[in-house]
Amino acid sequence: MVRSKTTKTKTGARKTASSGRRTTRSKTAAPAPRRRAAPGISRIDQEATRTHGYFVRLGYERTAQGTWRPRHRAFFGDASYGGKTKALRAAKEWLAEVIGED
């Protein structure tokens, strides 16, 4: 196994002797990538109003006033469905059912 020699430069970057490339070290860990539930499903967490759950919107249409609103919408609260996982599962099932009707 061959190891390359590593040295530090004045700026604190690391320079590898074998490749000549500089690599910088991050002082903080990169944030974990956000996981999306599904297109059309949004997570709602509002401490002030004690609202926690998933809001599902699908099929936007223009109203008589000229504004846009979702044709299908529903809220799946954590407390009503027994936790985040069950609320998300119910939201996905409802979304699949609505998509099947259209």
C-alpha positions in Angstrom: 0.0 0.0 0.0 1.4 3.4 -1.1 0.6 6.5 1.0 1.0 9.9 -0.4 2.6 12.6 1.7 0.3 15.4 2.8 1.3 18.9 3.8 -0.5 22.0 4.9 -0.3 25.3 3.0 -0.4 28.8 4.5 -4.2 29.0 4.0 -4.8 25.8 5.9 -5.6 23.8 2.8 -4.1 20.4 2.5 -1.9 19.5 -0.5 -1.2 16.0 -1.5 2.3 15.4 -2.8 1.3 12.7 -5.3 -1.6 14.5 -7.1 -0.8 18.2 -6.4 -4.5 18.8 -5.7 -5.6 20.9 -2.8 -8.5 19.8 -0.6 -10.1 22.0 2.0 -11.7 20.8 5.2 -15.1 22.0 6.2 -15.3 23.2 9.8 -18.9 22.0 10.1 -20.5 18.9 8.9 -22.6 19.1 5.8 -26.4 19.1 6.5 -28.2 15.9 5.7 -30.2 16.0 2.5 -33.9 16.7 3.0 -36.2 13.8 2.3 -39.3 14.7 0.3 -42.5 12.8 1.2 -43.9 12.8 -2.4 -44.9 15.5 -4.9 -47.9 17.3 -3.6 -47.3 16.4 0.0 -46.0 19.1 2.4 -45.0 18.8 6.0 -46.6 21.4 8.4 -45.0 22.1 11.8 -46.4 25.2 13.4 -45.7 25.3 17.1 -47.7 28.5 17.7 -50.9 26.9 16.5 -49.9 23.3 17.6 -50.4 22.1 14.0 -48.3 19.1 13.0 -49.0 16.9 10.0 -49.0 16.6 6.3 -51.0 18.7 3.8 -51.8 17.2 0.4 -52.6 19.4 -2.6 -53.3 18.2 -6.1 -54.8 19.5 -9.4 -54.7 23.3 -9.4 -57.6 25.2 -11.1 -58.6 28.8 -11.7 -61.4 30.1 -9.5 -64.2 32.6 -10.6 -62.1 35.4 -9.1 -59.1 34.5 -11.3 -56.9 33.0 -8.5 -55.5 29.5 -8.5 -56.4 26.9 -5.8 -55.9 23.1 -5.5 -58.8 21.1 -6.8 -58.1 18.3 -4.2 -56.6 19.1 -0.7 -56.6 17.3 2.6 -54.7 17.5 6.0 -53.4 14.5 7.8 -52.6 15.4 11.4 -50.0 13.5 13.5 -52.4 13.3 16.5 -55.3 12.1 14.4 -53.4 9.3 12.7 -51.1 8.3 15.6 -47.8 9.8 14.6 -45.8 11.2 11.7 -45.2 7.8 10.0 -48.9 6.8 10.0 -50.0 10.3 8.9 -47.6 10.2 6.0 -48.8 6.7 5.1 -52.4 7.9 5.1 -51.5 11.0 3.0 -49.8 8.8 0.4 -52.7 6.4 0.3 -55.2 9.3 -0.2 -53.0 10.8 -2.9 -52.9 7.5 -4.8 -56.7 7.2 -4.5 -57.3 10.7 -5.8 -54.8 10.2 -8.7 -56.6 7.0 -9.6 -59.9 8.8 -9.9 -58.7 11.5 -12.3 
